[in-house]
Amino acid sequence: MNLVHKIEHWGDTHHPKVLDIVRIVLGIFLLVKGITFMENTSYLRGIINDQNVIDVSPDMLMILVYYVSFAHMVGGILIAMGILTRLGCIIQIPILVGAVFLIGIFQEPINAMLWPTITALALLILFTIIGSGPWSLDKVLSFKG
């Protein structure tokens, strides 16, 4: 059994049900954030432009804006429903790492959105390891009556 299978097995056997509620809330939070970004692309574009660490072309900037919005919406749905949870988390992790290091830290010293972003990133890493849990669509679909 390779390392990935060992981690999956450990995560499947050590998953308290209360973490499923946290997973669902995290998924809904990411979904709402994605919808908010999609409804107001100029806000997200402004956040990325104001970070002054990397410089991207306008076309690349719009691709990045739509990628972040789409990934938050799709990943949020996957995480909230508990189907392909690890994949949904892996899709989100690079976005939140970018948000923490490129946007959160290099902005003003007291950034109100930094702590929710760090919390969401920590939860994404946790759910990448432990998976979707007992209250999930993965669990329902795995029973072959």
Sine and cosine of phi, psi and omega as CSV:
sin_phi,cos_phi,sin_psi,cos_psi,sin_omega,cos_omega
0.00,0.00,0.81,-0.59,-0.03,-1.00
-0.99,0.15,0.06,-1.00,-0.11,-0.99
-0.88,0.48,-0.66,0.75,-0.02,-1.00
-0.89,0.47,-0.68,0.73,0.02,-1.00
-0.92,0.40,-0.59,0.81,0.05,-1.00
-0.90,0.43,-0.67,0.74,0.02,-1.00
-0.91,0.42,-0.70,0.72,0.03,-1.00
-0.87,0.49,-0.70,0.71,-0.01,-1.00
-0.90,0.44,-0.70,0.71,0.02,-1.00
-0.88,0.47,-0.70,0.72,0.01,-1.00
-0.90,0.44,-0.61,0.79,0.00,-1.00
-0.94,0.35,-0.51,0.86,-0.04,-1.00
-1.00,-0.03,-0.24,0.97,-0.04,-1.00
-0.85,-0.52,0.86,0.50,-0.08,-1.00
-0.77,-0.63,0.98,-0.18,0.05,-1.00
-0.93,0.37,0.53,-0.85,-0.06,-1.00
-0.90,0.43,-0.47,0.88,-0.01,-1.00
-0.90,0.44,-0.46,0.89,0.04,-1.00
-0.93,0.36,-0.36,0.93,0.07,-1.00
-0.91,0.41,-0.60,0.80,0.05,-1.00
-0.91,0.42,-0.67,0.74,0.05,-1.00
-0.88,0.47,-0.67,0.74,0.02,-1.00
-0.88,0.47,-0.69,0.73,-0.01,-1.00
-0.91,0.42,-0.69,0.73,0.03,-1.00
-0.89,0.45,-0.67,0.74,0.05,-1.00
-0.87,0.49,-0.70,0.71,0.02,-1.00
-0.88,0.48,-0.67,0.74,0.02,-1.00
-0.91,0.41,-0.65,0.76,0.04,-1.00
-0.86,0.52,-0.72,0.69,0.00,-1.00
-0.92,0.39,-0.62,0.79,0.05,-1.00
-0.89,0.46,-0.74,0.68,0.01,-1.00
-0.89,0.45,-0.65,0.76,0.04,-1.00
-0.88,0.47,-0.67,0.74,0.04,-1.00
-0.90,0.45,-0.67,0.74,0.04,-1.00
-0.90,0.44,-0.67,0.75,0.03,-1.00
-0.88,0.48,-0.69,0.72,0.02,-1.00
-0.91,0.42,-0.62,0.78,-0.02,-1.00
-0.93,0.36,-0.61,0.79,0.01,-1.00
-0.95,0.32,-0.45,0.89,-0.05,-1.00
-0.72,-0.70,0.95,0.30,-0.05,-1.00
-0.91,0.42,-0.45,0.89,0.01,-1.00
-0.92,0.40,-0.52,0.85,0.04,-1.00
-0.90,0.43,-0.77,0.64,0.01,-1.00
-0.91,0.43,-0.64,0.77,0.04,-1.00
-0.87,0.49,-0.65,0.76,0.04,-1.00
-0.91,0.42,-0.65,0.76,0.04,-1.00
-0.87,0.50,-0.71,0.70,-0.04,-1.00
-0.93,0.36,-0.65,0.76,0.01,-1.00
-0.92,0.40,-0.56,0.83,-0.09,-1.00
-0.98,0.20,-0.10,1.00,-0.10,-0.99
-0.97,0.23,-0.35,0.94,0.12,-0.99
0.82,0.57,0.46,0.89,0.05,-1.00
-0.94,-0.35,-0.73,0.69,0.06,-1.00
-0.86,-0.50,0.49,-0.87,0.00,-1.00
-0.90,-0.43,0.82,-0.58,0.00,-1.00
-0.85,-0.52,0.47,-0.88,0.04,-1.00
-0.94,0.34,0.35,-0.94,0.01,-1.00
-0.86,0.51,-0.60,0.80,0.03,-1.00
-0.92,0.39,-0.70,0.72,0.02,-1.00
-0.91,0.42,-0.57,0.82,0.03,-1.00
-0.89,0.46,-0.69,0.72,0.01,-1.00
-0.93,0.36,-0.58,0.81,0.08,-1.00
-0.88,0.47,-0.69,0.73,0.02,-1.00
-0.90,0.44,-0.67,0.74,0.02,-1.00
-0.87,0.48,-0.73,0.68,-0.01,-1.00
-0.94,0.33,-0.56,0.83,0.07,-1.00
-0.89,0.46,-0.73,0.68,-0.01,-1.00
-0.88,0.48,-0.71,0.70,-0.01,-1.00
-0.89,0.46,-0.75,0.66,-0.03,-1.00
-0.90,0.43,-0.70,0.72,-0.02,-1.00
-0.90,0.44,-0.64,0.77,0.05,-1.00
-0.90,0.44,-0.67,0.75,-0.02,-1.00
-0.93,0.36,-0.78,0.63,-0.03,-1.00
-0.92,0.39,-0.73,0.68,0.02,-1.00
-0.89,0.47,-0.64,0.77,0.04,-1.00
-0.88,0.47,-0.67,0.74,0.04,-1.00
-0.90,0.43,-0.72,0.69,0.00,-1.00
-0.87,0.50,-0.68,0.73,-0.03,-1.00
-0.93,0.35,-0.70,0.71,-0.03,-1.00
-0.90,0.44,-0.65,0.76,-0.02,-1.00
-0.99,0.17,-0.31,0.95,0.01,-1.00
0.97,0.23,0.55,0.83,0.07,-1.00
-0.86,-0.51,0.77,-0.64,-0.09,-1.00
0.79,0.61,0.70,0.71,-0.08,-1.00
-0.87,0.49,-0.69,0.72,-0.02,-1.00
-0.89,0.45,-0.65,0.76,0.05,-1.00
-0.90,0.43,-0.70,0.72,0.04,-1.00
-0.86,0.51,-0.62,0.78,0.03,-1.00
-0.94,0.34,-0.68,0.74,-0.02,-1.00
-0.89,0.45,-0.57,0.82,0.05,-1.00
-0.91,0.41,-0.57,0.82,-0.07,-1.00
-0.99,0.16,-0.52,0.85,-0.14,-0.99
-0.84,0.54,-0.73,0.68,0.01,-1.00
-0.88,0.47,-0.56,0.83,0.01,-1.00
-0.91,0.42,-0.72,0.70,-0.03,-1.00
-0.96,0.29,-0.52,0.85,0.11,-0.99
-0.89,0.45,-0.68,0.73,0.07,-1.00
-0.88,0.47,-0.64,0.77,0.01,-1.00
-0.91,0.41,-0.64,0.77,-0.01,-1.00
-0.94,0.34,-0.76,0.65,-0.14,-0.99
-1.00,0.06,-0.62,0.79,-0.06,-1.00
-1.00,0.04,-0.53,0.85,-0.09,-1.00
-0.95,-0.30,-0.74,0.67,-0.10,-1.00
-0.93,0.38,-0.75,0.66,-0.11,-0.99
-0.98,0.20,-0.60,0.80,-0.08,-1.00
-1.00,0.06,0.03,1.00,0.11,-0.99
-0.99,0.10,-0.38,-0.93,0.03,-1.00
-0.88,0.47,0.40,-0.92,-0.07,-1.00
-0.86,0.51,-0.58,0.81,0.02,-1.00
-0.95,-0.31,0.99,-0.17,-0.02,-1.00
-0.94,-0.34,0.89,-0.45,-0.10,-1.00
-0.91,0.43,-0.48,0.88,-0.04,-1.00
-1.00,-0.02,0.00,1.00,-0.03,-1.00
-0.94,0.34,-0.72,0.70,-0.05,-1.00
-0.92,0.38,-0.67,0.74,0.10,-1.00
-0.88,0.48,-0.56,0.83,0.02,-1.00
-0.93,0.38,-0.69,0.73,0.04,-1.00
-0.90,0.43,-0.65,0.76,0.03,-1.00
-0.89,0.46,-0.72,0.69,0.01,-1.00
-0.89,0.46,-0.64,0.77,0.03,-1.00
-0.89,0.45,-0.70,0.72,0.02,-1.00
-0.89,0.46,-0.66,0.76,0.02,-1.00
-0.92,0.39,-0.61,0.79,0.05,-1.00
-0.89,0.46,-0.66,0.75,0.04,-1.00
-0.90,0.43,-0.67,0.74,0.03,-1.00
-0.87,0.49,-0.74,0.67,-0.04,-1.00
-0.96,0.27,-0.34,0.94,0.15,-0.99
-0.91,0.40,-0.57,0.82,-0.01,-1.00
-0.99,0.16,-0.76,0.64,-0.15,-0.99
-1.00,-0.01,-0.25,0.97,0.06,-1.00
0.99,0.13,-0.33,-0.95,-0.18,-0.98
-0.99,0.10,-0.52,0.86,0.06,-1.00
1.00,-0.06,-0.04,-1.00,-0.11,-0.99
-0.95,0.30,-0.48,0.88,0.01,-1.00
-0.99,-0.15,0.96,0.29,-0.07,-1.00
-0.53,-0.85,0.34,-0.94,0.07,-1.00
-0.93,0.36,-0.50,0.86,0.10,-0.99
-0.84,0.54,-0.70,0.71,-0.02,-1.00
-0.92,0.39,-0.65,0.76,0.01,-1.00
-0.91,0.42,-0.68,0.73,-0.04,-1.00
-0.97,0.25,-0.31,0.95,-0.01,-1.00
-0.98,0.21,-0.31,0.95,0.04,-1.00
-0.99,0.16,0.88,-0.47,-0.03,-1.00
-0.95,-0.31,0.96,0.29,-0.04,-1.00
-0.41,0.91,0.00,0.00,0.00,0.00
